[in-house]
Amino acid sequence: MKNARTLKHLGIVFLALAGKRWTSYVLMSIALVGPSAYAATLCAPDEVVVWSCEAKQKLYSVCASEDLTRTTGYMQYRAGQQGNLELEFPQVKQPAEGLFHLTLLPRGAVIEFSNGHVNYDLREHLVGRTSIVVARKDEVLGTIECEVPSDTLTLTPTLNLLENAGLHD
C-alpha cells in the first residue's frame, strides 16, 4: 500500500492511509487476535489450532504440534468439552500423513479422516456454514452445523502447515 503507515498498540493495528489529493487520513483498525477469540477450542496453549467448531454445547477441534511435518509432530481431532473428551483421533499422538487428507474446494476446504468405519468431513466454506459431516460408507449419519467456527482452515499459514505435513496433494 502506497503511503501506508502501521502502528501497533495493545494488539490493534492502526493503518493510516494518505492519498495524493486526500486532505485527511483514513483510519482502519484490525484486531490482532487469534482464532481462539472467536471459537473455543480443545487445543492446548502450545498447540496450533488447525480448525475448531462450537456446536450443540460441544467443542470440535483439530489440534497440531508446532513441529508438524511428514515425519515429526502430531495432529489430532478432538470432540467433547473442556476436561471431558468424548473422541480423540488418533488416540496416540503421531504424524498426520496417511490419517488425514486436505481437499481444497473452489470456495473452501475439507479435512477428511476415518475412524474405523466412520468417515468425518470437516468442511469450512468461505461462504456459508462450517460443518462436520459424519458418514458410514455412502450413508450420511449426521451433519453438525457449527455455531461458532474458527475459520482457520483456509488461512495461508494453516494450509502451509498441512501441505508440509503431506496432507494435501
Backbone hydrogen bonds, N-H to C=O, Kabsch-Sander energy under -0.5 kcal/mol:
donor,donor_aa,acceptor,acceptor_aa,energy
4,A,1,M,-1.0
5,R,16,A,-1.4
7,L,14,F,-1.5
9,H,12,I,-1.9
12,I,9,H,-1.3
13,V,30,I,-1.9
14,F,7,L,-2.0
14,F,12,I,-0.6
15,L,13,V,-0.6
15,L,28,M,-2.5
16,A,5,R,-2.1
16,A,14,F,-0.7
17,L,15,L,-0.6
17,L,26,V,-1.7
18,A,3,N,-1.1
26,V,17,L,-1.5
27,L,25,Y,-0.6
28,M,15,L,-1.3
28,M,26,V,-0.5
30,I,13,V,-1.6
32,L,11,G,-2.6
33,V,31,A,-1.1
37,A,34,G,-1.8
38,Y,35,P,-1.8
39,A,35,P,-2.2
47,E,44,A,-2.1
48,V,64,A,-3.2
50,V,48,V,-1.1
50,V,62,V,-2.1
51,W,62,V,-1.5
53,C,60,Y,-2.5
54,E,148,V,-1.1
55,A,53,C,-0.5
55,A,58,K,-2.2
58,K,55,A,-1.9
59,L,80,G,-3.3
60,Y,53,C,-2.6
61,S,78,R,-2.8
62,V,51,W,-3.1
63,C,61,S,-0.5
63,C,76,Q,-2.8
64,A,48,V,-2.0
65,S,74,Y,-2.2
68,L,65,S,-1.3
69,T,72,T,-2.2
70,R,164,N,-0.8
75,M,94,Q,-1.1
76,Q,63,C,-2.8
77,Y,89,F,-3.4
78,R,61,S,-3.2
79,A,87,L,-2.5
80,G,59,L,-2.2
81,Q,84,N,-2.0
84,N,81,Q,-2.8
86,E,79,A,-3.0
87,L,79,A,-1.8
89,F,77,Y,-2.8
98,G,100,F,-0.6
99,L,96,A,-2.4
100,F,96,A,-1.8
101,H,112,E,-2.0
102,L,167,L,-3.5
103,T,110,V,-2.8
105,L,108,G,-2.9
108,G,105,L,-1.2
109,A,124,E,-2.4
110,V,103,T,-2.4
111,I,122,L,-2.0
112,E,101,H,-3.0
112,E,110,V,-0.5
113,F,120,Y,-1.8
114,S,99,L,-0.5
115,N,118,V,-2.9
116,G,114,S,-0.6
118,V,115,N,-1.5
119,N,117,H,-0.5
119,N,135,A,-3.6
120,Y,113,F,-3.1
121,D,133,V,-2.3
122,L,111,I,-2.9
122,L,120,Y,-0.5
123,R,121,D,-0.8
123,R,131,S,-3.0
124,E,109,A,-2.8
126,L,107,R,-2.7
127,V,107,R,-0.6
131,S,123,R,-2.2
132,I,144,I,-2.1
133,V,121,D,-2.6
134,V,132,I,-0.5
134,V,142,G,-2.9
135,A,119,N,-2.5
136,R,139,E,-2.5
137,K,117,H,-0.5
139,E,136,R,-2.4
140,V,138,D,-0.6
141,L,134,V,-2.5
141,L,139,E,-0.5
142,G,134,V,-1.7
144,I,132,I,-2.8
145,E,143,T,-0.6
146,C,130,T,-2.8
146,C,144,I,-0.5
147,E,54,E,-2.4
148,V,54,E,-1.7
150,S,52,S,-2.4
155,L,152,T,-1.4
159,L,155,L,-2.6
160,N,156,T,-2.7
161,L,157,P,-2.1
162,L,158,T,-2.4
163,E,159,L,-2.3
164,N,160,N,-2.5
165,A,161,L,-1.2
166,G,163,E,-1.5
167,L,162,L,-2.5
